């Protein structure tokens, strides 16, 4: 078959097995600078199937880095356009695309995946994808860039540290603080928080945001507008967008660094696909400093108590708490211990209401409660101890 001729040069690499690539399905989260590069690399190399996911649309400012997009694509869904281009690059590769948030995909999409490549630009989504990969026992490679720096982490579930293992060190400080402030908030609190950052907000607008469940600076930055607003128009949408651009100046990024980081991700993906026959992929964190051409490997240990990857992650975590307190107080405690901005508490399949006192809601000592959050794929079990 002539199809092998396409891969002639890589077939000359000792240990290379094209069949292993043909039979691999790679999941790529994010079709930005890194995601486009990784997808292009794997398509050219002849991966069997790619699943591309991105909810975003092509913008002019993407075109300096995201090689699969052209001027005429502005306004179109990134995942769809990227899929079209990848099929042109290598028609032998099967490409599926989803113009959606990774959290909205059917579970079936993840089931056939052999390797997960995380090319995302925010901590919340990366943390969630890490928990999916560990839960479903799929190897994960996570990569990110910031200016002339890049980083890559290879996660082999239950064997190497996952992203959550060191989350309290690695979560960007500002997000951690924001995730931990789930106090009984009033619109005035949001006004004050923004004022501290030099941003003016009227109380009226803050009240309107509260009605949309946007209560913290964190919510303002990351709330899914498609979920809180019925249509992406109107004054409130524009106001949120404007606040967002003030709060989140875009991260500086350059194509050459994205290419290197994507090259590192792809190389280790190929190693994992070859089941170490091309050498073992490194574990821990790889940090790339472009201006000094320096690659540094940082050892990261597994946390035996990690809520995502510990051996007995299903075992409930003892959580000291007074049953005469309300569910809201418990949520605040949970938010600050685990760094969840949005915990929901379930007791025997029943969602507990904020104002309920735990004892009155039927919760007793040693009962197990389940905490769900948009940060993790599976709920965390806690055992209430007093
Ligand atoms: Zn872990």
Boltz pocket constraint, residues with backbone or C-beta under 6 A from the ligand:
constraints:
  - pocket:
      binder: B
      contacts: [[A, 160], [A, 161], [A, 162], [A, 163], [A, 164], [A, 165], [A, 166], [A, 302], [A, 303], [A, 306], [A, 307], [A, 308], [A, 309], [A, 310]]
      max_distance: 6.0
